[in-house]
Amino acid sequence: MTCYRSFPPQYTFNVESGSTRTEIKHWVELFFDVKVIAMTRKVVPVQCARFTVNRASTSGEPSAE
């Protein structure tokens, strides 16, 4: 038998990057009618586009080697 008082349920939410911890806590407590006792943060890495630049030819013509 699991007692939720000793191990409370944990939830994960994706939120706007400009939101503060206080705003997030306020809205979660308001919408879900719960008391937030702790919050942690995880920043999801952003995928960057990779571009390849051909530096062998600066004039736009193929080199005559």
DSSP file (Angstrom, degrees, kcal/mol; ACC not computed):
  #  RESIDUE AA STRUCTURE BP1 BP2  ACC     N-H-->O    O-->H-N    N-H-->O    O-->H-N    TCO  KAPPA ALPHA  PHI   PSI    X-CA   Y-CA   Z-CA
    1    1 A M              0   0    0      0, 0.0     2,-0.5     0, 0.0     0, 0.0   0.000 360.0 360.0 360.0 126.7    0.0    0.0    0.0
    2    2 A T        -     0   0    0      2,-0.0     2,-0.6     3,-0.0     3,-0.0  -0.813 360.0-150.3 -97.9 129.2    1.4    3.3   -1.1
    3    3 A C    >>  -     0   0    0     -2,-0.5     4,-1.1     1,-0.1     3,-1.0  -0.876   1.5-156.7 -97.9 118.4    0.8    6.4    1.1
    4    4 A Y  T 34 S+     0   0    0     -2,-0.6    -1,-0.1     1,-0.2    -2,-0.0   0.648  88.3  69.3 -71.6 -13.5    0.8    9.5   -1.0
    5    5 A R  T 34 S+     0   0    0      1,-0.2    -1,-0.2     2,-0.1    -3,-0.0   0.833 105.5  39.8 -71.2 -30.9    1.7   11.7    2.0
    6    6 A S  T <4 S+     0   0    0     -3,-1.0    -2,-0.2     1,-0.3    -1,-0.2   0.734 132.0  24.4 -88.7 -23.5    5.2   10.2    2.0
    7    7 A F  S  < S-     0   0    0     -4,-1.1    -1,-0.3     3,-0.0    -2,-0.1  -0.706  81.7-160.6-141.8  86.3    5.6   10.1   -1.7
    8    8 A P        -     0   0    0      0, 0.0    -3,-0.1     0, 0.0     2,-0.0  -0.285  29.9 -97.0 -69.3 152.6    3.4   12.7   -3.5
    9    9 A P        -     0   0    0      0, 0.0     2,-0.4     0, 0.0    -5,-0.0  -0.363  37.2-146.1 -66.4 148.9    2.7   12.4   -7.2
   10   10 A Q        -     0   0    0     -3,-0.1     2,-0.3    -2,-0.0    -3,-0.0  -0.928  12.5-166.3-120.2 143.7    4.8   14.5   -9.6
   11   11 A Y        -     0   0    0     -2,-0.4     2,-0.4     2,-0.0     0, 0.0  -0.908   9.8-144.7-129.4 155.0    3.8   16.1  -12.8
   12   12 A T        -     0   0    0     -2,-0.3     2,-0.3     2,-0.0    -2,-0.0  -0.970  17.3-178.8-122.7 135.5    5.6   17.6  -15.8
   13   13 A F        -     0   0    0     -2,-0.4     2,-0.5     2,-0.0    -2,-0.0  -0.979  23.5-137.4-132.0 144.6    4.4   20.6  -17.8
   14   14 A N        +     0   0    0     -2,-0.3     2,-0.3     0, 0.0    -2,-0.0  -0.904  35.1 177.0 -96.8 127.7    5.9   22.4  -20.9
   15   15 A V        -     0   0    0     -2,-0.5     9,-0.0     1,-0.1    -2,-0.0  -0.806  36.7 -76.6-128.4 167.8    5.6   26.1  -20.4
   16   16 A E    >   -     0   0    0     -2,-0.3     3,-1.2     1,-0.1    -1,-0.1  -0.305  38.4-127.3 -61.4 146.4    6.5   29.3  -22.3
   17   17 A S  T 3  S+     0   0    0      1,-0.2    -1,-0.1    26,-0.0    -2,-0.0   0.731 106.1  58.0 -71.6 -20.7   10.2   30.2  -22.0
   18   18 A G  T 3  S+     0   0    0      2,-0.0    -1,-0.2     0, 0.0     2,-0.2   0.452  82.5 109.5 -87.9   0.2    9.4   33.7  -20.8
   19   19 A S    <   -     0   0    0     -3,-1.2     2,-0.2     1,-0.1    -4,-0.1  -0.505  62.5-135.2 -79.5 143.3    7.4   32.6  -17.8
   20   20 A T     >  -     0   0    0     -2,-0.2     4,-2.4     1,-0.1     5,-0.2  -0.537  22.9-112.5 -90.7 163.5    8.8   33.1  -14.3
   21   21 A R  H  > S+     0   0    0      1,-0.2     4,-2.5     2,-0.2     5,-0.2   0.870 118.5  53.6 -62.5 -37.0    8.6   30.4  -11.6
   22   22 A T  H  > S+     0   0    0      2,-0.2     4,-2.4     1,-0.2    -1,-0.2   0.908 109.3  47.8 -65.2 -42.0    6.2   32.5   -9.6
   23   23 A E  H  > S+     0   0    0      2,-0.2     4,-2.5     1,-0.2     5,-0.2   0.924 112.3  49.0 -63.7 -44.9    3.8   32.8  -12.5
   24   24 A I  H  X S+     0   0    0     -4,-2.4     4,-2.4     1,-0.2     5,-0.2   0.930 112.3  48.2 -61.7 -45.9    4.0   29.1  -13.3
   25   25 A K  H  X S+     0   0    0     -4,-2.5     4,-2.3     1,-0.2     5,-0.2   0.921 111.8  50.4 -60.2 -44.8    3.3   28.2   -9.6
   26   26 A H  H  X S+     0   0    0     -4,-2.4     4,-2.1     1,-0.2    -2,-0.2   0.935 112.9  44.5 -59.9 -48.8    0.4   30.6   -9.5
   27   27 A W  H  X S+     0   0    0     -4,-2.5     4,-2.8     2,-0.2     5,-0.3   0.875 112.6  50.8 -68.6 -37.7   -1.3   29.3  -12.6
   28   28 A V  H  X S+     0   0    0     -4,-2.4     4,-2.2    -5,-0.2     6,-0.3   0.929 113.1  46.2 -64.6 -44.0   -0.8   25.6  -11.7
   29   29 A E  H  X S+     0   0    0     -4,-2.3     4,-0.9    -5,-0.2     5,-0.5   0.882 116.0  46.7 -65.0 -37.2   -2.3   26.2   -8.3
   30   30 A L  H  < S+     0   0    0     -4,-2.1    -2,-0.2    -5,-0.2    -1,-0.2   0.943 118.1  38.3 -70.2 -49.2   -5.2   28.2   -9.8
   31   31 A F  H  < S+     0   0    0     -4,-2.8    -2,-0.2     1,-0.2    -3,-0.2   0.875 126.9  32.4 -73.4 -38.6   -6.1   25.8  -12.7
   32   32 A F  H  < S-     0   0    0     -4,-2.2    -1,-0.2    -5,-0.3    -2,-0.2   0.442  97.3-128.6-102.8  -0.9   -5.6   22.5  -10.9
   33   33 A D     <  +     0   0    0     -4,-0.9     2,-0.3    -5,-0.2    -3,-0.2   0.929  65.2 126.2  52.7  52.2   -6.7   23.5   -7.3
   34   34 A V        -     0   0    0     -5,-0.5     2,-0.6    -6,-0.3    -1,-0.2  -0.821  64.0-115.0-129.3 168.9   -3.5   22.1   -5.8
   35   35 A K        -     0   0    0     -2,-0.3     2,-0.5    -3,-0.1   -10,-0.0  -0.952  25.7-142.9-108.0 118.0   -0.7   23.4   -3.5
   36   36 A V        +     0   0    0     -2,-0.6     3,-0.1   -11,-0.2    -7,-0.0  -0.701  24.0 173.2 -81.3 121.9    2.7   23.4   -5.3
   37   37 A I        +     0   0    0     -2,-0.5     2,-0.3     1,-0.3    -1,-0.2   0.684  64.5   5.2-102.8 -22.6    5.4   22.5   -2.7
   38   38 A A        -     0   0    0      2,-0.0     2,-0.4     0, 0.0    -1,-0.3  -0.982  57.6-165.4-159.6 148.9    8.4   22.3   -5.0
   39   39 A M        -     0   0    0     -2,-0.3     2,-0.3    -3,-0.1   -18,-0.0  -0.997   2.5-169.7-137.1 142.4    9.4   23.0   -8.6
   40   40 A T        -     0   0    0     -2,-0.4     2,-0.4     2,-0.0    -2,-0.0  -0.870  15.3-138.3-123.5 163.8   12.4   22.0  -10.7
   41   41 A R        -     0   0    0     -2,-0.3     2,-0.4     2,-0.0    -2,-0.0  -0.958  14.8-175.4-128.6 139.6   13.3   23.2  -14.1
   42   42 A K        -     0   0    0     -2,-0.4     2,-0.6     2,-0.0    -2,-0.0  -0.986  17.1-146.4-133.6 124.3   14.7   21.5  -17.1
   43   43 A V        -     0   0    0     -2,-0.4    -2,-0.0   -26,-0.0   -26,-0.0  -0.800  15.3-139.0 -92.4 122.5   15.7   23.4  -20.2
   44   44 A V        -     0   0    0     -2,-0.6     2,-0.1     1,-0.1    -2,-0.0  -0.676  25.4-116.4 -80.3 127.3   15.0   21.5  -23.4
   45   45 A P        -     0   0    0      0, 0.0     2,-0.4     0, 0.0    -1,-0.1  -0.361  24.1-128.8 -66.8 143.4   17.9   21.9  -25.9
   46   46 A V        -     0   0    0     -2,-0.1     2,-0.4     1,-0.0     0, 0.0  -0.784  18.3-123.9 -94.2 131.6   17.1   23.7  -29.2
   47   47 A Q        -     0   0    0     -2,-0.4     2,-0.3     1,-0.0    -1,-0.0  -0.619  26.5-148.8 -74.9 127.3   18.1   22.0  -32.4
   48   48 A C        -     0   0    0     -2,-0.4     2,-0.3     1,-0.0    -1,-0.0  -0.767  15.2-118.0 -98.3 142.2   20.3   24.3  -34.5
   49   49 A A        -     0   0    0     -2,-0.3     2,-0.5     1,-0.0    -1,-0.0  -0.587  27.2-142.1 -75.3 138.1   20.4   24.2  -38.2
   50   50 A R        -     0   0    0     -2,-0.3     2,-0.4     2,-0.0    -1,-0.0  -0.898  15.4-167.1-107.5 128.3   23.7   23.2  -39.6
   51   51 A F        -     0   0    0     -2,-0.5     2,-0.5     2,-0.0    -2,-0.0  -0.913  11.3-144.7-114.6 140.1   25.0   24.9  -42.8
   52   52 A T        -     0   0    0     -2,-0.4     2,-0.5     2,-0.0    -2,-0.0  -0.906  12.9-160.2-104.9 128.1   27.9   23.8  -44.8
   53   53 A V        -     0   0    0     -2,-0.5     2,-0.9     2,-0.0    -2,-0.0  -0.928  12.8-140.9-111.1 127.1   30.0   26.6  -46.4
   54   54 A N        +     0   0    0     -2,-0.5     3,-0.3     1,-0.2    -2,-0.0  -0.776  25.6 172.7 -86.1 107.7   32.2   25.7  -49.4
   55   55 A R        +     0   0    0     -2,-0.9    -1,-0.2     1,-0.2     3,-0.1   0.410  58.8  84.9 -97.8   1.1   35.4   27.8  -48.7
   56   56 A A  S    S+     0   0    0      1,-0.2     2,-0.5     2,-0.1    -1,-0.2   0.854  95.3  40.0 -71.4 -33.2   37.5   26.4  -51.6
   57   57 A S        +     0   0    0     -3,-0.3    -1,-0.2     1,-0.1    -3,-0.1  -0.958  56.1 168.9-122.4 115.6   36.0   28.8  -54.1
   58   58 A T  S    S+     0   0    0     -2,-0.5    -1,-0.1     1,-0.1    -2,-0.1   0.653  79.0  55.4 -96.7 -18.3   35.4   32.4  -53.2
   59   59 A S  S    S-     0   0    0      2,-0.3    -1,-0.1     1,-0.0    -2,-0.0   0.526 110.8-113.0 -92.4  -5.5   34.7   33.7  -56.7
   60   60 A G  S    S+     0   0    0      1,-0.3    -3,-0.1     0, 0.0    -2,-0.0   0.319  85.7 105.4  92.0  -8.7   31.9   31.2  -57.4
   61   61 A E  S    S-     0   0    0      1,-0.1    -1,-0.3     3,-0.0    -2,-0.3  -0.789  80.0-101.3-104.1 148.8   34.0   29.4  -60.1
   62   62 A P        -     0   0    0      0, 0.0     2,-0.2     0, 0.0    -1,-0.1  -0.366  43.0-106.7 -65.2 146.2   35.6   26.0  -59.7
   63   63 A S        -     0   0    0      1,-0.1     2,-1.1    -2,-0.0    -6,-0.1  -0.494  21.1-133.8 -75.9 144.3   39.3   26.1  -58.9
   64   64 A A              0   0    0      1,-0.2    -1,-0.1    -2,-0.2    -3,-0.0  -0.740 360.0 360.0 -99.7  85.3   41.6   25.1  -61.8
   65   65 A E              0   0    0     -2,-1.1    -1,-0.2     0, 0.0    -2,-0.0   0.416 360.0 360.0-104.4 360.0   44.1   22.8  -60.0
